Amino acid sequence: DYGPTYASFDDGKIGGGFTTDGAPHPGGPLMVFYVANIEAALQRVKAAGGIVLKSPFDFPGGRRFHFRDPDGYEVAVWSQK
């Protein structure tokens, strides 16, 4: 867990978390995908037509960025650094 507003889970097959920060987004939960190289992932997202909503930033679990995919969904990518 990362503070009083975020609880994480991991059942050995999938990991995730729940937060009370901010308002719910239309379209469902924010999907966050792990990558080994966040800069390479950022370049692939841009090349595929994704729109960067939040440039890479540090957070307690590492670094991440958010983007809007071509279907309009917000997605996030994270790396441990």
ChimeraX attribute file (.defattr): number of C-alpha atoms within 10 A of each C-alpha:
attribute: neighborCount
match mode: 1-to-1
recipient: residues
	/A:1	13
	/A:2	12
	/A:3	8
	/A:4	8
	/A:5	10
	/A:6	12
	/A:7	13
	/A:8	11
	/A:9	11
	/A:10	9
	/A:11	7
	/A:12	6
	/A:13	5
	/A:14	7
	/A:15	10
	/A:16	12
	/A:17	13
	/A:18	13
	/A:19	15
	/A:20	10
	/A:21	8
	/A:22	6
	/A:23	7
	/A:24	11
	/A:25	10
	/A:26	9
	/A:27	9
	/A:28	9
	/A:29	12
	/A:30	16
	/A:31	12
	/A:32	17
	/A:33	12
	/A:34	13
	/A:35	15
	/A:36	11
	/A:37	13
	/A:38	19
	/A:39	14
	/A:40	10
	/A:41	17
	/A:42	20
	/A:43	11
	/A:44	12
	/A:45	17
	/A:46	13
	/A:47	10
	/A:48	11
	/A:49	12
	/A:50	21
	/A:51	16
	/A:52	18
	/A:53	13
	/A:54	12
	/A:55	11
	/A:56	18
	/A:57	11
	/A:58	13
	/A:59	12
	/A:60	9
	/A:61	12
	/A:62	11
	/A:63	16
	/A:64	24
	/A:65	21
	/A:66	22
	/A:67	21
	/A:68	17
	/A:69	16
	/A:70	11
	/A:71	7
	/A:72	11
	/A:73	16
	/A:74	22
	/A:75	18
	/A:76	18
	/A:77	20
	/A:78	23
	/A:79	19
	/A:80	15
	/A:81	13
